[in-house]
């Protein structure tokens, strides 16, 4: 989830199928890091690079493991 409103920039090395741990950085919104709230596998990004997002907007789909 986005920590604040702003423009989303995904972390460049993340691709679908990447294993994500709690606290891993998924991208940046403005000056704030977007961190995963749980462990899982990245299914895809909901938000695209350069998209304006709102606070608490979902950023990515993760499948729990």
C-alpha positions as a LaTeX table, in Angstrom:
\begin{tabular}{lrrr}
\hline
Residue & $x$ (\AA) & $y$ (\AA) & $z$ (\AA) \\
\hline
Unk1 & 0.00 & 0.00 & 0.00 \\
Unk2 & 1.11 & 3.49 & $-0.74$ \\
Unk3 & 2.31 & 5.30 & 2.40 \\
Unk4 & 1.28 & 8.68 & 0.98 \\
Unk5 & $-0.08$ & 10.43 & $-2.07$ \\
Unk6 & 2.36 & 11.08 & $-4.90$ \\
Unk7 & 3.93 & 9.60 & $-8.02$ \\
Unk8 & 4.83 & 5.89 & $-7.93$ \\
Unk9 & 8.19 & 4.54 & $-9.09$ \\
Unk10 & 8.61 & 0.74 & $-8.81$ \\
Unk11 & 11.89 & $-0.83$ & $-7.69$ \\
Unk12 & 13.64 & $-1.64$ & $-10.96$ \\
Unk13 & 14.81 & $-5.18$ & $-10.18$ \\
Unk14 & 11.39 & $-6.61$ & $-9.21$ \\
Unk15 & 9.65 & $-8.88$ & $-11.70$ \\
Unk16 & 6.58 & $-11.09$ & $-11.47$ \\
Unk17 & 7.40 & $-14.19$ & $-9.42$ \\
Unk18 & 9.92 & $-12.45$ & $-7.15$ \\
Unk19 & 9.80 & $-13.61$ & $-3.52$ \\
Unk20 & 9.01 & $-10.67$ & $-1.23$ \\
Unk21 & 9.60 & $-10.53$ & 2.52 \\
Unk22 & 7.98 & $-8.29$ & 5.13 \\
Unk23 & 9.61 & $-4.87$ & 4.90 \\
Unk24 & 11.09 & $-5.29$ & 1.41 \\
Unk25 & 10.96 & $-2.11$ & $-0.66$ \\
Unk26 & 8.60 & $-2.39$ & $-3.64$ \\
Unk27 & 9.09 & 1.15 & $-4.87$ \\
Unk28 & 8.92 & 4.83 & $-4.00$ \\
Unk29 & 6.01 & 7.28 & $-3.76$ \\
Unk30 & 7.40 & 10.80 & $-3.61$ \\
Unk31 & 10.04 & 10.66 & $-0.85$ \\
Unk32 & 8.53 & 7.59 & 0.86 \\
Unk33 & 9.49 & 3.93 & 0.42 \\
Unk34 & 6.65 & 1.50 & $-0.31$ \\
Unk35 & 7.37 & $-1.56$ & 1.85 \\
Unk36 & 5.66 & $-4.94$ & 1.85 \\
Unk37 & 3.38 & $-5.60$ & 4.81 \\
Unk38 & 3.73 & $-9.39$ & 4.48 \\
Unk39 & 5.73 & $-12.24$ & 2.91 \\
Unk40 & 4.65 & $-13.42$ & $-0.52$ \\
Unk41 & 5.36 & $-13.75$ & $-4.21$ \\
Unk42 & 4.90 & $-10.73$ & $-6.48$ \\
Unk43 & 2.10 & $-11.48$ & $-8.94$ \\
Unk44 & 2.20 & $-8.06$ & $-10.61$ \\
Unk45 & 2.12 & $-4.34$ & $-9.95$ \\
Unk46 & $-1.30$ & $-2.69$ & $-9.82$ \\
Unk47 & 0.22 & 0.77 & $-10.15$ \\
Unk48 & 2.50 & 1.61 & $-13.06$ \\
Unk49 & 5.58 & 3.80 & $-13.14$ \\
Unk50 & 4.68 & 7.48 & $-13.11$ \\
Unk51 & 1.11 & 6.88 & $-11.91$ \\
Unk52 & $-0.30$ & 9.29 & $-9.34$ \\
Unk53 & $-1.48$ & 7.31 & $-6.32$ \\
Unk54 & $-3.34$ & 8.18 & $-3.14$ \\
Unk55 & $-2.38$ & 7.34 & 0.43 \\
Unk56 & $-3.19$ & 3.69 & 1.27 \\
Unk57 & $-3.80$ & 2.78 & $-2.38$ \\
Unk58 & $-2.80$ & $-0.83$ & $-3.22$ \\
Unk59 & 0.42 & $-0.91$ & $-5.26$ \\
Unk60 & 1.02 & $-4.61$ & $-6.00$ \\
Unk61 & $-0.62$ & $-8.04$ & $-5.85$ \\
Unk62 & 1.27 & $-10.51$ & $-3.67$ \\
Unk63 & 0.33 & $-14.16$ & $-3.25$ \\
Unk64 & 0.95 & $-15.30$ & 0.31 \\
Unk65 & 3.15 & $-18.33$ & 0.88 \\
\hline
\end{tabular}
